[in-house]
Amino acid sequence: MTASGSVSDFDETKKISLRASIAAAAGVAAAGVTITITASSVLITATIAVPATTTPAAVQTTLSSSLGTAAAASTALGVTVVSIPNTVVAAPGAPPASLSAPV
């Protein structure tokens, strides 16, 4: 997803907060979420390690419900999100489910 601001606004404390918020939105532990912040406005990519107690499809459904609009994502994550979050489930053997901005 794309957020307003600059990459420098997302220090380690903000990344930890985002990890916790995304984990809560996905219904997984924060330890299973990795945050990457890159320039492009502020492009946020979250990679979620799906626990064995659920499925990637279930996590994707939960994220779509929790972060399905820019407004909902802004409220849940505490940052101004300017694009609709896009959830993608990776194939087995590939990296875990990701939350990123559409290309």
Secondary structure, 3 states (H helix, E strand, C coil): CEECCCHHHCCHHHHHHHHHHHHHHHCCCHHHEEEEEEECCEEEEEEECCCCCCCHHHHHHHHHHHHCCHHHHHHHHCCCECCCCEEECCCCCCCCEEEECCC
